[in-house]
């Protein structure tokens, strides 16, 4: 399955929902992070922008294509190469941010406070690496 394609989004949603059931402390509130990845390969070999949303908290966890309904709590913008490096585990979002290749918006302190939960999300999505075509 292609990274950030429809099949990958569906598999990511299932992996995160399943992994989230094992998380003991799910936090007090639902958090929504909207990601925008530019220059992703499209079906017709043209570059495109892919948007996807991760939501997690006491009500569960999910991954969905597109932007969330309403305003997200935080946003991340990055290019496809950076997104792939993070997804493969070769780099981290923190390193990409420090290098200027990941831009954050919204309540950035929420990302800092929720670092443990973001680690759970990364672990769940990391489980897809072996079956993902980058």
Steps between C-alpha positions, in 0.01 A plus 500: 500500500621849420591733786220753557277330243142399580599143590774628732260743672254214562776273635637784716154560645462131591853475645460812713152407624624154602818627666310775681291242683818394684585855615427532871492881529309637204500856635216727595406644163485401136784648293491553124810560289467587131799417279572636155767332287602680181658348190363149561490277191159469339348224291581689179862575606408861576593635840211577734426614852368230734310596812421262782383526858591311816268514800562341838374522857250344739250445217745289296751559223467526123669597176295653219570648159448873458451778747305457823154642551554823689836640599778256592684547828834504317629481145812363336626589152788320334626376165469140385870417545492613863175311563652182355814535711287531815268214398797270434642580843812656346425838657257646751249781493710682759810489278299607193358794697847607620628481140211714377345232278195454725278799575265492797185702558216524747560408863864392477521460880239227464751303291764541770263401781371207296841362404426162661176467305672605179753224565214250519369629167846473342543146630163392361569653158854359503347154496400566136858552375558150367186506285537859376644610168673835539 
